[in-house]
Amino acid sequence: MTAGPTPLPPRVQAALAEPIVYHRAPAFDALFARVLARLPMVFQTSNDVIVLTCSGSGAMDSAFANLVRPGQPVLACAAGKFGERWIELGEAYGADLVRYEPGWGTRLDPAVIDGLLTDRPEIKVAFATLSETSTGIVHDIEAIAAVAKQHDVILVVDAVSGLGAADLAQDAWGVDVVVTGSQKALMTPPGLGLVSASPRALEFAADQPGGRYYFDWAMAMKEQRKSSPATPFTPAVSLIAALDAALAMIEEEGFAQTLARHALLARATRAGVLAMGLGLYGDPDERANVVTAVALPETIDGGKVPGILRDTYGITANGGQGELKGRIVRIAHCGYFGAFDIITSLSGLEMTLAQLGAEIDLGAGVGAASQIFLDAGVNATASA
Amino acid sequence: MTAGPTPLPPRVQAALAEPIVYHRAPAFDALFARVLARLPMVFQTSNDVIVLTCSGSGAMDSAFANLVRPGQPVLACAAGKFGERWIELGEAYGADLVRYEPGWGTRLDPAVIDGLLTDRPEIKVAFATLSETSTGIVHDIEAIAAVAKQHDVILVVDAVSGLGAADLAQDAWGVDVVVTGSQKALMTPPGLGLVSASPRALEFAADQPGGRYYFDWAMAMKEQRKSSPATPFTPAVSLIAALDAALAMIEEEGFAQTLARHALLARATRAGVLAMGLGLYGDPDERANVVTAVALPETIDGGKVPGILRDTYGITANGGQGELKGRIVRIAHCGYFGAFDIITSLSGLEMTLAQLGAEIDLGAGVGAASQIFLDAGVNATASA
């Protein structure tokens, strides 16, 4: 039930347990070439996707290392904990930071972004989040990208928690840079950072050389584009083998179907939560396909929900982070999840809330979710 | 036979294949606490060791990010491909670089380092390498650390390929910072960077805040020192589980015995190579316990050796890198290796050289190595 690292499919676990492959041997070349060929599918791009050995936050760091110099004006949008990471990065690297913070649980407003970029035409790079895991909100990246394009601004999107669960058509929407990690919808353990940068973004980075080494995109690209694709530094070979297995599963399911499955799981979750008489936190809509933030009743001690779910029902769940501590519980449906994972989560939540004294009609949430799955047909509910 | 990633023990592979643990759940807390408690053993230190999700080069990058600012004078020592990485880092980050490059295959001379630090008393940080994988040389870090101490200079040692195979008594020798990766003597897949920084080095870093985020040591230390140790960013949990299993094996073998096993494997390898009538490349001595660089006969096409070993004998081996291409082959004995891995390597090398037309007395190298193992007793030759 957590928003990541998400459960591993048995096939991915089996790939992890394979004997280690030497990263400069032909067996690895073939594996890595296959991964590089498959990655553009999940980014919906024709860019070569850069594979870094780091977590998703390392991939975010690489965007600053390659695109931003101290004193350079940038726009950072944040409406939750992960958006705030862009602000922390801007502060750490001494950027001239324009902050857009409409508040947790709010959707970023493209019109406000338009205004901020109009006020500060010297801004060349902007940062936003696809799925804000802390609140469940999926932002309207398509509209934000259109605004960025009007201002000739490079848009960098943190899709660490969203890519592969929420739609992000990088090329069609004109998003310059998308960064993600391996451990969410990509069903791989954490430890790989992925960056899809447009030719324009790569040129922009090349115009600001130096100040980076391990995270240098050009260095990675040069190695990846060799006839035997390589990496400048020893890569996490076992995680790349796992990613290969996971991408094969997504390819077999069909990426459009992967997105549709996540949409269905999210729809069933929302229906279940509402049928339990609970609210959805913030301003979620039909794009909120990664994690559902459930507003807990004020009559109960919400801080106890994750502990009871874990200790009594064996369900690992996320409560609220930061200012939402004790006020929400989050049901993830991102990655290797199927209908009965949602049923289990809702059922466990029903019992937990009843145990804490909330008025809950046991089975109501589960029933509403089941109705959604039933209407959609069994095939659509199978996990990858 | 490659110098890393090295083979995984079955127990480490099994740990990798375990279901993924959520990094903010009690099960991970206990695992991570165990790893943090065991790591100082291999660094021979009382420092808390920082665990980063990155490869060894990322840990090297973190030393620059935390200790060096643009324009700051630093000394970088390089006598091979991996030493040159310090120089590349210095150039990338715009340090005022004093380079000490005595040439590949040479041992770094502490007296020369003393002279360089005397000439440039404004140097506060120096960089060196424990085991230079490209040449097989293990540098005299004990003597270099003594020189650095005299000049009140912070010494940073790249022990990526050496830690756990060659002796490095961090606290006893007074080495301020040691960085390594998970994939060599630590018998874990690549993807974890480890940093042991002395209190003095951490203070020096704290005096130069900003300019780093993902690799910030203080941020990592703050999370690791919580009552439930954590990481600032999602860690590579499956690799940490693997490292836990590997450290348990080292603990069971006894770390002194781990070092003694590596010394024995290296001694047998050197004896075998010499008995085959081949030379040892460069200036190796009894410290060269990580990888043995074998000088190939000039009468054969040395560039063909790794390919024949791989395709005919199923042995993955490293040839020379950079200027040593075709001139050497390297036999690794670092990590999960025992006596019969050395016997296999030497036997495969004998047949390969014979196939290429060299005058080789088949069995001579294997025999000499066997004599070393026999003299040492069977127990000392068992792999971990």
Interface residues (C-beta under 8 A of the other chain):
Chain A: T2 G4 P5 T6 P7 L8 Q13 A14 L16 A17 P19 I20 V21 Y22 H23 R24 A25 T53 C54 S55 G56 S57 G58 M60 D61 F64 P70 E88 L89 A92 Y93 G94 G181 Q183 P189 P190 G191 G210 G211 R212 Y213 Y214 F215 D216 P232 F233 T234 P235 A236 V237 S238 L239 R310 T316 N318
Chain B: T2 G4 P5 T6 P7 L8 Q13 A14 L16 A17 P19 I20 V21 Y22 H23 R24 A25 T53 C54 S55 G56 S57 G58 M60 D61 F64 P70 E88 L89 E91 A92 Y93 G94 G181 Q183 P189 P190 G191 G210 G211 R212 Y213 Y214 F215 D216 P232 F233 T234 P235 A236 V237 S238 L239 R310 T316 N318
